Amino acid sequence: MGWPFIGETISFFKPHRSDSIGTFLQQRVSRYGKVFMSNLCGGKAIVSCDQELNMFILQNEGKLFTSDYPKAMHDILGEYSLLLATGEIHRKLKNVIISFINLTKSKPEFLLCAENFSISMLESWKNYREIEFHKEVKMFTLSVMVNQLLSIKPEDPARFYVLQDFLSYMKGFVSLPIPLPGTAYTNAIKARKRLSARVMGMIKQREHEEQEMKKGLREEDFLDVIMSNEDLNYEEKVSIVLDILLGGFETSATLLSLVVYFLAKSPSLLQKIKGEHEAIRAKKGDGELLNLEDYRKMEFTQCVMSEALRCGNIVKTVHRKAIHDIKFKAEYVIPKGWKVFPIFTAVHLDPSLHENPYEFNPMRWTDKGNMSKKTTAFGGGVRVCPGGELGKLQIAFFLHHLVLSYRWKIKSDEMPIAHPYVEFKRSMLLEIVPTS
């Protein structure tokens, strides 16, 4: 159980390659099996690397288990974050976010925005031989989201400040809650306040515009939809905007970087995905933009994205707590009040579920129905991530132009690292060469 209070928390969260389960879990699973006890985040905990128990935990959210994130995340995210909210508040907030996703997916403007921003970014690289890919695509995915949500244009300097604040925000999630100047925790609290103030300022300005009858001078965006929802208070409206931005830019950028990383290590797969996109481009007119029908034809691209999620593990685990004493099968009893950590990475890399689990093999996803039962890249149950398909759509459009415009190489020691959020050892520094 480790040291008093701290327990094994530091070892559990120690950074490791995201395409592995890390030394801590390897040692514990080898010694105790796929389900074991520990002392994590200030309390007694059950750690599950078992697929069946993980699905049981996810499917019984709100009945047998509840969300239980550390104090630092509560302080940084605020009480109305979708990640932390429970019960009726969680349902209300999630419904608003799902309506944003459904509305955005059906808008031709979203496809146009994602593709034009992709082309513009790739064009800006043409005089460079090296680029920090992960940093660049964070700006790409954030630009798409702030444009669709808040009507912030690419030339607006606000885009850069929002990105910097979100990066500080992320680092605070896994920090110790030490309220001293300069700590990751304090910087994240400040970043959240700045982001909240920016969004609140936009809401107040738009309310003033409505009173002055100036609303018709600009196109309606989703912030207008959120503002028109009378069931939400100001804090809930701000929190929804920040949740959509965080989920929409960070996870999409990480998945895009993981795809490019794995393709760089697999030249034959890169050639195969390039062939798929050449076939799509061959049937389109010069400069003609992509549409949803083209996206549906990107079958191998879909397999590549799904396999990158399985191998790269954007989300390692979630934090839950048992509401009651819980019996699972005959052998496990989870006491009331104990923390519970279902480890997604362990299931994704389980050799009893996946043949050669550490091999990047998109073809295993040709049987998508079967693979979907053995992976939880987007979580599960009532807290399943609602924006997965929206993220894949913009990534596929970016990949279309990337594979047709450039060849690339990664540094030999590059690797994705779980902090537990995924970063890259060298920020995915790519050597790029334009295709002829």
Disulfide bonds with the S-S distance in Angstrom:
none
